[in-house]
Structure formats: C-alpha cells, structure tokens
Amino acid sequence: MAILFLAAVPLALLAWFILQPRWVERRRARLRDRPFPAAWREILRRRVPYFHRLPGELQRQLEGHIQVFLDEKEFVGCAGQEIDDEVRVTVAAQACLVLLNRRPRYFPSLRQVLVYPGPFVVERLRHEPSGVLQETRNALAGESWVHGQVILSWEDTVAGAADAHDGRNVVIHEFAHQLDQEKGFANGAPLLPARRRYESWSTVLLAEFQRLQAAIAMGEPTLLSPYGATNPAEFFAVASEVFFEQPDLMAAAHPDLYAELSRFYRVDPNKWGQSQLI
C-alpha cells in the first residue's frame, strides 16, 4: 500500500500542474462574465473619467478584469487609510488598463496592494563614492516590489485618475513595473510574445532612453518625465504613463516609441474617443 501511495503522489502532482491553470481560467471567466455592479460603475464615473474614453468593447473588457483583480488581490490600508470599494475599484480600473486585449495573467506575483493616505516615506541605504553607506529618506507616491506588493499613495492615485491627459499616473506606472517584473527583475524589457521582438524593442527603447537623457543634460523640455532617465526600467514605466494618457503627443513626438508600446500593449489609445459611453 505504501508503494502504491508513493507512486500515486507524482501522478497527482502532474494532474494538478496540468489541470490547475484550466481551473483558474474557468474561475476567472466566470468572474468576468458576472454583471458589473452598478455601484462600481458609479465609482468609475466619478473617479476614473478615463474609462469613458475607451471603446465599448474595451470598457466591457476592463470591467471583467476589474472583477478578477478584486477577487484575487488583497488590499491593505496603511497609516490609517481605510479600504473600501472606492479605493479598490479606483486602483483596479487603472491597473487593469495595461491588460486590455492581452491574455491576462493578472500580475501573477502580486498578492497585496498597500495603500497610504498620501506619499509615504521609505528609508534606503545609498553607496557614496567614498564607499560609505548613507541612509536616505524619500517620500514616494508609489512603489512596485518584485515579490508580492505594490504600494500606492491614495492622494496620488486619485489625482492620476482625475486628470487623464497630463501623462502622470502612478498606478499605470507601478503596474507597468509589475509587467516588467514578471520575469523576476525589472530592466525595461517586459516579457514579449516572440524572441524576435526583443531586437526591435531594445533598439527603439534604448534610443529613446538615451534621447531623453541627452535632452535633460541640455536643459531641453521633454514630453516624458525626467524621472524616466533614471534607468531603463523607469523609462518603460514613465513611457507607459504617457502612452495611455497623452497618446497623440507621443505619436507625434516619438512615433517609433509609440508604435513599439502599441504593439506591446495591443491597443492604440490615439484612436480612442473622448466620451464613448456604454
């Protein structure tokens, strides 16, 4: 009996690995098919005006993704921040923009979204050129961790959602990092559907990253935030904010970058109307 039991264990594990993804997708499909709560749609109307720029089919996609996201991810309030549907739906709606028209994996490493009332302070150790470790304190609007958490300022989340045309959106920024981090680290090159795509991606984004760095060094105005010149990972996240919020300006000033991001995200925000209500 013991031998039979031991033999059955690998078979059970094999069956679990084969069937588990199917069970997960069936559960997610049921969640996406649920009627979207009227109270949640009212939150979108008030908090996320961007939602009504989307074509009707993408609005329905986004509603389905929101329902899966909220079922799977835990929200934690920090420093006295209360978590209610207003917070959860506002965050989820912006996070799930980056999943449209894709086969969503729903940020597989993410377990929790931590929300502070406003910018939160983080302490870091920085290596000085002298070799000394210097402790620094920085106030952040958001942060994405490779293993399990996104941290957001509610104040900045609301501001980013309220103005859908300023090219600044902390939730899009941090969840672009989550896509980049799916491979276990962030380097500005998220997982692409085919190996041949990496050559074009690297060529275009590196050229645009260097262009941004050069413009900042010369004191020239830039469409993308100077923060994008920090490193390639931050460049991808900053560019994603502008891609979704200022697509017309990016398409005009950075056509190659816009085309590359459009292929990656599988959407063309430059064609979306200003009020396509469903």
N, C-alpha and C positions, 0 to 999 in steps of 0.2 A: 504493500500500500504506500509506503514511504517513497519507493522508487517511482510509482505511478504519479504520486503527488508532485515530486520534483520535476518529472517530465512535463507535467501539465503547466507548471509555472511559466516556462518560456513561451508556451503556446498562448497562455492567457495574456502575457505581456505583448506578444506580437499582435494578437487580436485587438488589444487596447490601442496600440500605436496606429493600427490600420483604421479602426472604426472611430476613434476619438475625434479626429478632425471632422468626420461626417456628422457626428452628434453635435459638435459645436456649431457647425454651419447650419444645421437644421434648426437649432435653438435660435440662432441669430436671425434666420429667415423668418421664423415666427414672430420675433420681436419687431423686425422691420415691417411686417405685414399688419401689425396692430394699428388701430385707429390712433392718430396722433392726438393727444389730449388738447382740448380747446384752451385750457388754462396755459399750457406750454406755448401754444401758438400766440397767445396774447403776450407772453413774455418776449417772444421773438419780435412781435410788432413793436413793442416798447423799447427793448434793449438792443436788438440786432437788426437795424434797418437794412443792413447789407443783404439779409435774407430775401428781401423783395426785389433785389436786382437780379436774382437767379431766374433762369427759365423755369417754367412749371415743373418739368421733369426732374430738374436738379433740386428744386425745393422738396419734392417728394423723396428723392434720394437722401437729402440731408436730414429730413425728419426721421427716416428709418435709421440712419446712422446714429442720430442723437439717442434714439431709444436703446440701441445696443450699447452705446458708450455708457449711458447712465445705469444700465443694468450691470455692467461689468466692472466699472471703476468706482472706487471708494473716494468720497470727498471728506476732507478733514479740515475743520476750521482751526485757525491758529491765532493767538493773541486776541482772543475774544470775538473773532469773526464767526458769525452764525452761518450755518449751511442750510439753505432752503432751495426750493425749486428755482427761484430767481437766479441764484448763484449757479446751480448745477446746469440749467438749460443755457444760460448765457455763455458759460465756458464751453459746454459741449458743442454748441452751434458753431462757434468759431474754430474749435479744434477739428471738427469733422469736415470743415471746408477742404482740408488737404486730402480727404479720402474720396472725393467725388470722382465718378467714372473709373474708379480703380477697383481691383479685387481687394477689398479692405481686410487688413489683418488687425485693425483696431489697436495699434500700438502694443504689441504682444508683451513687452517687458514692463509696461506701465501698470502699477497696481493702485496708486493713490494720487490724487490731486490735492495738494495742500494750498489753502487759500488764507492769506493775511488781509487785514483791512486795507493796508496801504503798503508802500515799499518796505521791505524787510532788510535787516542788516545781517550780513554774513562776514565772518572773520576768516581770513586766509593768511597763509604764510607765503611770503614772496622772497625769492632769492635775489639779493642785491649783488651788483657786480663785484663787490668786495668779498662775496662769499657768505656774508651774514644773512641770517633769516630774519626778515622784517614782518611783523604782524600788521595786517591791514584790515580796515573795516569799510565795507562798501554797502550802500543802500541799493537794492535791486528791485526791479518790477517783476522779474520772472527768472526762473532757472529750470533747466531740464537735466535730470540725472539719468545716467545710463541704466542703472538698476532700480527701477520701480517708482520714481516720483517725478512729478512736475510741481513746481512751486510758483504761485501767482499772487500778485497784488490785486485785490478786488477793485480798488480805485483805478488802477491802470487797465484792468480788464474792461471795466465799464467805459472808460474813456476811449479805448481802442475800438470797441464795438460801436460807440455812438457816432464817431466820425469815420465813415467808410472810404474816405478819399484822401486821407493825409499820409498814407503809406507807412503808418505806425500802428502795429497791432501785436501786443505782447503775446497773445495766445497763439496766433499764427506762427510767430517767431519760435516759441518754445516747442510747438508741436512739429514744426519743420525740423527742429533738432531731434525730436523723437524719431522721425523717419530716418534721419541721418544716423542715429544711434542704434538702429535695429541690428546692425552687424556687430555691435559690441563697443563701438567707439565712434566719435564724430570727426570727420575730416572734410566735410563739404561735398562728399560723393555718396549719396544715399544708394540703396540697392536699386539697380536698373534692370529692366526685363531681359536684356541681352548683353553679352560681353562686348559686342562691337560698339554699343552705345557709349561706353566709358571713354573712348578716344575723343569723340566729339564733345562730350560733357567736360572732360578735363581741359581740352583746348579752349573752349569758349569761356568757362568759368575762371580759369586761370588768367586769361587775357583780361577779362572784366575786373577781376580782383586786383590785378596789377594796375589797371587803368584807374580804379578808384584810389589806390594808394598814391599814384602819381598826382592825381588831381588834388588830393588833400595836401600833399607835400608842396604843391604850387599855390595853395590857398584858393583854389577854384571852387565854385559852388558845385554840389553834386546832388543828383536825384536820390541816390542811396545814402543812408545814414553813414557818417564816418565810422561808426562802430563796426560796420561791415568790413573795414580794412584791418580789423584786429587779427583775423586768421581766416582760412577758407571755410571753416565750419560756421563762423559768424557771418561771413559773406553770404553763404547759402540761405541762412535764416533771414537776414535782412532783405535779400533779394526776393525771398518768398513773400514777405510783407508787401513790398512794392508791387510785385506781380499781381497779387489779388486786389490791392486797394488803388493802385494807380497804373492799371494796365495800359491805358492809352499813352501815358508819358513814357513808360518803359519801352513799349513797342516802337515809339518814335526815336527815343534817345539810345536805346540798347536793343536793337532788333534781334541780334543773334542770341543774346541772353534771354529775351522774351520767348523766342522760338524754342530754345532748349528747355526752359521751365514749362512751357505749354506742352511739350512732348512728355515731360516727366509727369506733370500733374493731370494731363489728359483733359484739360479744359482750356478755353480761350476767353478769359474774362473781358477782353476788349470788345467782345460782341454782345455782352450781357446788357439788357436794358436797365433803365433807372427805376422802373416800377412795374414788374411783371407779376402781379398778384394772382394767386390761385384761390 
